[in-house]
Structure formats: C-alpha cells, structure tokens
Amino acid sequence: SIALLQIAQAHANEMGAAQHRINEINQRVLAGASR
C-alpha cells in the first residue's frame, strides 16, 4: 500500500541522516587522532 511505501521512505530518510551524522563524527575522530 501507499502508506507502507511512505513509512519505508521515511525510514530510509532517517537512516541516511543517521549515517551522515556518524560519518561526521568519524571525520572528527580521525582528524583528532591524526594530530
């Protein structure tokens, strides 16, 4: 159904945002470790 597709899309958007935050944190950790 359309509702399920919308839920799946919202979930995918959430996962993408979470992954982006994790990537930013990893970048900061790596930058700090390389100093």
C-alpha positions in Angstrom: 0.0 0.0 0.0 1.0 3.6 -0.3 1.2 4.0 3.5 3.8 1.3 3.7 5.8 2.9 0.9 5.7 6.2 2.8 6.8 4.5 6.0 9.7 2.8 4.2 10.8 6.1 2.6 10.7 7.9 5.9 12.7 5.1 7.5 15.3 5.3 4.6 15.5 9.1 5.1 16.1 8.6 8.9 18.8 6.0 8.2 20.5 8.3 5.7 20.5 11.2 8.2 21.9 8.9 10.9 24.6 7.6 8.6 25.5 11.2 7.7 25.9 12.1 11.5 28.0 9.0 12.0 30.2 10.0 9.1 30.7 13.5 10.5 31.6 12.1 14.0 34.1 9.7 12.3 35.7 12.5 10.4 36.2 14.5 13.7 37.6 11.5 15.5 40.0 10.8 12.6 41.0 14.4 12.4 41.7 14.4 16.2 43.6 11.2 16.0 45.9 12.4 13.2 47.2 15.4 15.2 
